[in-house]
């Protein structure tokens, strides 16, 4: 029995797409993590050879053998069982496979954390390319959905109760703007996150004979990573910030998912996830059910992302380095990346095919018996009388009495001479039309869309500079 498949459902054949994507698995698999560590060793060796610190032939041999054809996870694992140290185990294998004693020069002047942190930068760069690709596709989905429904009238529901009319496009505009903030935070974070560090034991470069900073610059050029301003080992805020940003994005989709979940309830049915009739079965005992499959799962993933972010924030390294952060980061980082990737991939499918029942939105407005237009009535009376607070008191009295008497608002209003003396029957009919009380919804939706489209141009430039342009 393969114990790895027991530990994490992301590796199960059954649940794998709910907790990770194949793309993200390829990035964070053991083989690729090892290869990125080997890439760092090779880059440093080549840089040191250029600067005369180690023999050129040795550097070339190290670079030639620093790949999975020569250094395998299995070979490293054999040494690990003896040494109990991951990087030492990898170095032992490099020494074994390099000819003419070239392996003696590998890892010259470095320390384990140099390789761990810099290889993590490489892994995160590939991870971010996937994230930005999916996030920008989702942004396009939201733009299209908001534009299509900028005039689709529905009930606004503050506190879960009918409030005033709005448009579905305006609701989606809040999704779009929130997602946009998540994208902006993630790209800003990327500027700090995608760094490397080859500073040695405590950040002094001491063994590299005054050439350490130059070696670091050149090696990071080869790896296409930015150079950290100082040794990265003790301060773990970059990882904590990154995981917090993933949690923010997870929260965004938790909120959107809950919105779809609530509005798909049969008594509301204004939205629905696409149902694959004849294939999809949503209950083992209730065959009629059409569940909002997927969106409720996002709420659970969001909790995992928040938990992992908290784990990263709990890391407090003593002095120049201690091993306490390893367990936290090595577990939380790949899991959060995998989990969010699964949410984004599923969200593209679900929200890209979201069913919008505009007729039901209108019917639900009518089911409220006109009370959702109470605010409009207040302002119609206030406009005629110049007494807004008095108008509020009056409409409150009429509305509460009508609700208790099980009357609709229009009937109650027409029975009140103090209102019919202010507003004509034609004016009352107009005031109680939900379509006439969506304010500047259309213009606001268009404004939000325009802002994100304009921001997209800037984003493309920023992604290009960071070499994170989606494939």
C-alpha positions as CSV (number, residue, x, y, z in Angstrom):
1,X,0.0,0.0,0.0
2,X,1.3,3.5,-1.0
3,X,1.2,5.5,2.2
4,X,1.4,8.8,0.3
5,X,-2.0,8.2,-1.2
6,X,-3.4,7.6,2.3
7,X,-2.1,10.9,3.8
8,X,-3.4,13.4,1.2
9,X,-6.7,13.1,-0.8
10,X,-5.0,15.3,-3.4
11,X,-3.2,12.1,-4.5
12,X,-6.3,9.9,-4.6
13,X,-7.7,9.0,-8.0
14,X,-11.2,9.9,-6.6
15,X,-10.6,13.4,-5.1
16,X,-7.5,14.6,-6.9
17,X,-9.1,17.4,-8.9
18,X,-10.8,18.8,-5.8
19,X,-7.5,19.4,-4.0
20,X,-5.0,20.0,-6.7
21,X,-4.4,20.2,-10.5
22,X,-2.0,18.2,-12.5
23,X,0.0,21.4,-13.4
24,X,0.5,22.2,-9.8
25,X,1.4,18.6,-8.9
26,X,4.1,18.7,-11.6
27,X,5.6,21.9,-10.0
28,X,5.6,20.6,-6.4
29,X,6.3,17.0,-7.0
30,X,9.5,15.5,-5.4
31,X,11.3,15.3,-8.7
32,X,10.8,18.9,-9.7
33,X,11.6,20.2,-6.2
34,X,14.9,18.3,-6.4
35,X,15.6,19.6,-9.9
36,X,15.1,23.2,-8.8
37,X,17.6,22.6,-6.0
38,X,20.1,21.1,-8.5
39,X,19.5,24.1,-10.7
40,X,20.6,26.4,-7.9
41,X,23.8,24.3,-7.2
42,X,24.6,24.4,-11.0
43,X,24.1,28.2,-11.3
44,X,26.3,28.9,-8.3
45,X,29.1,26.6,-9.6
46,X,29.0,28.3,-13.0
47,X,29.1,31.7,-11.5
48,X,32.0,30.8,-9.2
49,X,33.9,29.4,-12.1
50,X,33.4,32.6,-14.1
51,X,34.8,34.5,-11.1
52,X,37.8,32.2,-10.6
53,X,36.6,30.6,-7.3
54,X,36.4,27.0,-8.5
55,X,37.9,25.2,-11.5
56,X,35.9,25.7,-14.8
57,X,35.9,22.0,-15.6
58,X,34.5,21.2,-12.2
59,X,31.7,23.7,-12.6
60,X,30.8,22.4,-16.1
61,X,30.8,18.8,-14.8
62,X,28.6,19.8,-11.8
63,X,26.2,21.6,-14.2
64,X,26.1,18.7,-16.6
65,X,25.3,16.2,-13.8
66,X,22.8,18.4,-11.9
67,X,19.7,16.8,-13.3
68,X,17.4,13.9,-12.6
69,X,19.2,11.7,-15.1
70,X,22.1,11.5,-12.6
71,X,20.6,12.7,-9.2
72,X,17.4,10.9,-8.4
73,X,15.0,11.1,-5.4
74,X,15.7,7.4,-4.8
75,X,19.4,7.9,-4.6
76,X,19.0,10.9,-2.3
77,X,16.7,9.0,-0.1
78,X,19.3,6.2,0.5
79,X,21.7,8.8,1.9
80,X,19.0,10.6,3.8
81,X,18.3,7.4,5.8
82,X,21.9,7.7,7.0
83,X,22.4,11.5,7.2
84,X,18.9,12.7,8.1
85,X,19.7,15.8,6.0
86,X,18.1,16.6,2.7
87,X,20.7,18.8,1.1
88,X,23.6,16.8,2.3
89,X,22.0,13.7,0.8
90,X,21.7,15.5,-2.5
91,X,25.3,16.6,-2.4
92,X,26.5,13.1,-1.7
93,X,24.8,11.9,-4.9
94,X,26.3,14.8,-6.9
95,X,29.8,13.9,-5.5
96,X,29.3,10.3,-6.6
97,X,28.2,11.0,-10.1
98,X,30.7,13.8,-10.9
99,X,33.9,12.6,-12.5
100,X,37.5,13.6,-11.7
101,X,36.7,14.8,-8.2
102,X,34.6,17.7,-9.6
103,X,31.9,17.0,-7.0
104,X,34.3,18.3,-4.3
105,X,33.5,21.8,-5.5
106,X,29.7,21.7,-5.3
107,X,28.0,23.9,-2.7
108,X,31.2,25.9,-2.3
109,X,30.6,28.6,0.3
110,X,26.9,27.9,0.6
111,X,24.6,26.7,3.3
112,X,21.4,24.5,3.1
113,X,19.0,27.4,3.5
114,X,20.6,29.2,0.5
115,X,19.5,26.3,-1.7
116,X,16.1,25.8,0.0
117,X,15.1,29.5,-0.3
118,X,16.4,30.0,-3.8
119,X,14.8,26.8,-5.2
120,X,11.6,27.9,-3.5
121,X,11.8,31.1,-5.5
122,X,12.0,29.0,-8.7
123,X,9.0,26.9,-7.7
124,X,7.0,29.9,-6.8
125,X,7.7,31.6,-10.2
126,X,6.2,28.6,-12.0
127,X,3.3,28.5,-9.6
128,X,2.6,32.2,-10.1
129,X,2.5,31.8,-13.9
130,X,-0.4,29.3,-13.4
131,X,-2.2,31.5,-10.9
132,X,-2.0,34.6,-13.1
133,X,-3.2,32.7,-16.1
134,X,-6.2,31.4,-14.3
135,X,-7.0,34.6,-12.4
136,X,-6.9,36.7,-15.6
137,X,-9.2,34.2,-17.3
138,X,-11.6,34.4,-14.3
139,X,-11.4,38.2,-14.5
140,X,-12.5,38.0,-18.2
141,X,-15.4,35.7,-17.1
142,X,-16.5,38.3,-14.6
143,X,-16.2,41.2,-17.0
144,X,-18.4,39.4,-19.5
145,X,-21.0,38.4,-16.9
146,X,-21.2,41.9,-15.4
147,X,-21.6,43.5,-18.8
148,X,-24.3,41.1,-19.9
149,X,-26.3,41.7,-16.8
150,X,-25.7,45.3,-16.0
151,X,-29.5,45.9,-16.5
152,X,-30.8,42.6,-15.1
153,X,-32.9,43.7,-12.1
154,X,-32.8,41.6,-9.0
155,X,-33.4,42.0,-5.3
156,X,-30.6,43.4,-3.1
157,X,-30.5,41.4,0.1
158,X,-28.7,43.2,3.0
159,X,-28.9,40.9,6.1
160,X,-30.5,38.2,3.9
161,X,-33.7,40.3,3.6
162,X,-35.2,42.2,0.7
163,X,-33.6,45.7,0.7
164,X,-33.8,47.6,-2.5
165,X,-33.5,46.6,-6.2
166,X,-30.1,46.3,-7.8
167,X,-28.8,44.6,-10.9
168,X,-27.0,41.2,-11.1
169,X,-24.3,43.0,-13.1
170,X,-23.6,45.2,-10.1
171,X,-23.3,42.2,-7.8
172,X,-20.8,40.6,-10.3
173,X,-19.0,44.0,-10.4
174,X,-18.2,43.5,-6.6
175,X,-16.8,40.0,-7.5
176,X,-14.7,41.6,-10.3
177,X,-13.3,44.4,-8.1
178,X,-12.5,42.0,-5.2
179,X,-10.8,39.6,-7.6
180,X,-8.9,42.5,-9.1
181,X,-7.6,43.5,-5.6
182,X,-6.5,39.9,-5.1
183,X,-4.6,40.0,-8.4
184,X,-3.0,43.3,-7.5
185,X,-1.9,42.1,-4.1
186,X,-0.4,38.9,-5.5
187,X,1.6,40.8,-8.2
188,X,2.8,43.3,-5.6
189,X,3.8,40.4,-3.4
190,X,5.6,38.7,-6.3
191,X,8.1,41.6,-6.4
192,X,9.2,40.6,-2.9
193,X,8.7,36.9,-3.2
194,X,10.7,35.9,-6.3
195,X,14.2,36.3,-4.8
196,X,17.2,34.2,-4.3
197,X,20.0,34.1,-1.8
198,X,23.5,32.6,-1.8
199,X,25.0,34.3,1.3
200,X,26.4,31.3,3.2
201,X,26.0,30.2,6.8
202,X,24.8,33.4,8.4
203,X,24.7,35.8,5.5
204,X,28.4,36.9,5.4
205,X,29.6,35.3,2.2
206,X,32.8,34.6,4.2
207,X,34.2,31.5,2.4
208,X,33.9,33.2,-1.1
209,X,37.0,35.4,-0.6
210,X,35.3,38.8,-1.2
211,X,33.5,37.6,-4.3
212,X,30.4,36.3,-2.7
213,X,28.1,39.2,-3.7
214,X,29.3,39.0,-7.3
215,X,28.7,35.2,-7.3
216,X,25.2,35.7,-6.0
217,X,24.4,38.3,-8.6
218,X,25.6,36.2,-11.5
219,X,24.0,33.0,-10.2
220,X,20.7,34.7,-9.8
221,X,21.0,36.2,-13.3
222,X,21.3,32.6,-14.6
223,X,18.3,31.6,-12.5
224,X,16.3,34.7,-13.5
225,X,15.5,35.5,-9.8
226,X,15.8,38.8,-8.1
227,X,18.5,39.3,-5.5
228,X,17.3,39.6,-1.9
229,X,18.5,42.8,-0.2
230,X,20.1,40.7,2.6
231,X,20.2,37.2,3.8
232,X,16.7,35.6,3.7
233,X,17.3,32.9,6.3
234,X,15.9,34.5,9.5
235,X,12.9,36.5,8.1
236,X,10.1,34.4,6.8
237,X,7.6,37.3,6.1
238,X,7.7,36.7,2.3
239,X,6.2,33.2,2.6
240,X,3.7,34.4,5.2
241,X,2.6,37.3,3.0
242,X,2.2,35.0,0.0
243,X,0.1,32.5,1.9
244,X,-2.0,35.3,3.3
245,X,-2.6,36.5,-0.3
246,X,-3.7,33.0,-1.4
247,X,-6.0,33.0,1.6
248,X,-7.5,36.3,0.5
249,X,-8.2,34.9,-3.0
250,X,-9.7,31.8,-1.4
251,X,-12.0,34.0,0.7
252,X,-13.1,35.8,-2.5
253,X,-14.2,32.5,-4.0
254,X,-15.7,31.3,-0.8
255,X,-17.9,34.4,-0.8
256,X,-18.8,34.0,-4.5
257,X,-19.5,30.3,-4.0
258,X,-21.8,31.1,-1.1
259,X,-23.6,33.6,-3.2
260,X,-24.3,31.0,-5.9
261,X,-25.2,28.4,-3.2
262,X,-27.8,30.7,-1.6
263,X,-29.3,31.9,-4.9
264,X,-29.6,28.4,-6.2
265,X,-32.0,27.4,-3.4
266,X,-35.2,26.1,-5.0
267,X,-37.3,28.8,-3.4
268,X,-35.1,31.5,-4.9
269,X,-33.4,29.9,-8.0
270,X,-31.9,33.0,-9.5
271,X,-28.6,31.3,-10.2
272,X,-27.5,27.7,-10.8
273,X,-24.4,25.8,-11.6
274,X,-24.7,23.9,-14.9
275,X,-26.2,20.4,-14.4
276,X,-25.1,17.6,-16.6
277,X,-28.4,15.8,-17.2
278,X,-28.0,12.0,-17.5
279,X,-24.5,12.0,-16.0
280,X,-24.5,14.1,-12.8
281,X,-26.1,12.6,-9.7
282,X,-26.2,14.7,-6.6
283,X,-27.7,12.3,-4.0
284,X,-27.6,8.6,-3.2
285,X,-31.2,8.7,-2.0
286,X,-32.8,11.9,-3.4
287,X,-32.7,11.6,-7.2
288,X,-34.4,14.9,-7.8
289,X,-31.6,17.0,-6.4
290,X,-29.5,19.4,-8.5
291,X,-26.9,20.7,-6.0
292,X,-24.6,23.7,-6.5
293,X,-21.8,21.2,-6.8
294,X,-18.3,22.7,-6.3
295,X,-19.1,26.1,-4.9
296,X,-19.7,24.7,-1.4
297,X,-16.3,23.0,-1.5
298,X,-14.6,26.4,-2.0
299,X,-15.7,27.4,1.5
300,X,-13.9,24.4,3.0
301,X,-10.7,25.1,0.9
302,X,-10.8,28.7,2.0
303,X,-10.6,27.5,5.6
304,X,-7.6,25.4,4.8
305,X,-5.9,28.4,3.1
306,X,-6.5,30.6,6.1
307,X,-5.1,27.9,8.4
308,X,-2.0,27.6,6.3
309,X,-1.5,31.4,6.3
310,X,-1.8,31.4,10.1
311,X,0.8,28.6,10.3
312,X,3.2,30.7,8.3
313,X,2.5,33.7,10.5
314,X,3.3,31.7,13.6
315,X,6.9,31.1,12.4
316,X,9.3,33.0,14.4
317,X,12.9,32.1,13.7
318,X,15.5,32.4,16.5
319,X,18.7,34.3,15.8
320,X,20.0,33.6,12.3
321,X,18.2,30.4,11.6
322,X,16.4,27.5,13.3
323,X,14.6,24.4,11.8
324,X,11.2,25.2,13.3
325,X,10.0,26.9,10.1
326,X,10.8,23.9,7.9
327,X,7.9,21.7,8.8
328,X,5.5,24.7,8.6
329,X,6.7,25.9,5.2
330,X,7.3,22.6,3.6
331,X,3.8,21.5,4.4
332,X,1.7,24.7,4.1
333,X,3.3,26.1,1.0
334,X,2.7,23.3,-1.6
335,X,-0.7,22.5,-0.1
336,X,-2.0,26.0,-0.4
337,X,-0.7,26.3,-3.9
338,X,-2.3,23.0,-4.9
339,X,-5.6,23.8,-3.1
340,X,-6.0,27.3,-4.6
341,X,-5.1,25.9,-8.1
342,X,-8.0,23.4,-7.8
343,X,-10.4,26.2,-6.8
344,X,-9.4,28.4,-9.7
345,X,-9.6,25.6,-12.2
346,X,-13.0,24.6,-11.0
347,X,-14.2,28.2,-10.8
348,X,-13.4,28.8,-14.5
349,X,-15.7,25.9,-15.4
350,X,-18.5,26.6,-13.0
351,X,-18.7,30.4,-13.2
352,X,-18.0,30.3,-17.0
353,X,-21.2,28.3,-17.4
354,X,-23.2,29.9,-14.6
355,X,-27.0,29.8,-15.3
356,X,-28.6,33.2,-14.7
357,X,-32.4,33.1,-14.3
358,X,-33.4,36.7,-14.9
359,X,-37.1,35.9,-15.1
360,X,-36.9,34.4,-11.6
361,X,-35.1,37.5,-10.4
362,X,-38.1,39.6,-11.5
363,X,-40.6,37.1,-10.1
364,X,-38.9,37.2,-6.7
365,X,-39.1,41.0,-6.7
366,X,-42.9,40.7,-7.3
367,X,-43.3,38.1,-4.5
368,X,-42.2,40.7,-2.0
369,X,-45.6,42.5,-2.6
370,X,-43.9,45.8,-3.3
371,X,-42.1,46.3,0.1
372,X,-38.7,46.4,-1.6
373,X,-39.7,49.8,-3.0
374,X,-40.2,51.4,0.4
375,X,-37.0,53.4,0.0
376,X,-38.2,54.7,-3.4
377,X,-41.5,55.8,-1.8
378,X,-39.6,57.7,0.9
379,X,-37.7,59.7,-1.6
380,X,-40.7,60.4,-3.8
381,X,-42.6,61.8,-0.8
382,X,-39.5,63.7,0.4
383,X,-39.0,65.3,-3.0
384,X,-42.6,66.6,-3.0
385,X,-42.6,67.7,0.7
386,X,-39.0,68.5,1.4
387,X,-39.3,66.3,4.6
388,X,-37.1,63.2,4.3
389,X,-37.2,62.1,7.9
390,X,-40.9,62.7,8.1
391,X,-41.3,60.6,4.9
392,X,-39.3,57.8,6.4
393,X,-41.5,57.8,9.5
394,X,-44.6,57.8,7.4
395,X,-43.5,54.9,5.1
396,X,-42.3,52.9,8.1
397,X,-45.7,53.2,9.7
398,X,-47.5,52.2,6.4
399,X,-45.1,49.4,5.7
400,X,-45.2,47.8,9.1
401,X,-49.0,48.0,9.4
402,X,-49.4,46.5,5.9
403,X,-47.0,43.6,6.7
404,X,-49.0,42.9,9.9
405,X,-52.3,43.1,8.0
406,X,-50.9,40.9,5.1
407,X,-51.5,43.6,2.6
408,X,-49.3,44.5,-0.3
409,X,-47.5,47.9,-0.1
410,X,-49.4,49.5,-3.0
411,X,-52.8,48.6,-1.5
412,X,-51.7,50.1,1.8
413,X,-50.4,53.2,0.2
414,X,-53.5,53.8,-1.9
415,X,-55.6,53.6,1.3
416,X,-53.7,56.4,3.0
417,X,-55.0,59.9,2.1
418,X,-51.9,61.5,3.6
419,X,-49.9,59.8,0.8
420,X,-52.4,59.9,-2.0
421,X,-52.7,63.7,-1.4
422,X,-49.0,63.9,-2.2
423,X,-48.5,61.4,-5.0
424,X,-50.9,60.6,-7.8
425,X,-51.9,57.1,-8.8
426,X,-49.7,57.3,-11.8
427,X,-46.8,58.5,-9.7
428,X,-47.3,55.7,-7.2
429,X,-47.3,53.1,-10.0
430,X,-44.0,54.5,-11.2
431,X,-42.5,54.7,-7.8
432,X,-43.3,51.1,-7.1
433,X,-41.6,49.8,-10.3
434,X,-38.3,48.1,-9.3
435,X,-36.8,48.8,-12.8
436,X,-37.0,52.5,-12.0
437,X,-34.9,52.2,-8.8
438,X,-31.6,50.8,-9.9
439,X,-29.9,54.2,-9.8
440,X,-26.6,54.4,-11.5
441,X,-26.0,50.6,-11.5
442,X,-25.4,50.4,-15.2
443,X,-22.8,53.3,-15.2
444,X,-21.1,51.8,-12.1
445,X,-20.8,48.4,-13.7
446,X,-19.3,50.0,-16.8
447,X,-16.9,52.0,-14.6
448,X,-15.6,48.9,-12.7
449,X,-15.2,47.0,-16.0
450,X,-13.3,49.9,-17.5
451,X,-11.0,50.2,-14.5
452,X,-10.1,46.5,-14.7
453,X,-9.5,46.6,-18.4
454,X,-7.2,49.6,-18.0
455,X,-5.4,47.9,-15.1
456,X,-4.9,44.9,-17.3
457,X,-2.6,46.8,-19.5
458,X,-0.4,47.8,-16.5
459,X,-0.6,44.2,-15.2
460,X,0.8,42.8,-18.5
461,X,3.8,45.1,-18.2
462,X,4.4,44.2,-14.6
463,X,4.1,40.5,-15.3
464,X,6.5,40.9,-18.2
465,X,9.1,42.5,-16.0
466,X,8.7,39.7,-13.5
467,X,8.8,37.1,-16.3
468,X,5.4,35.8,-15.1
469,X,3.5,36.3,-18.3
470,X,0.9,33.5,-18.5
471,X,1.6,30.9,-21.1
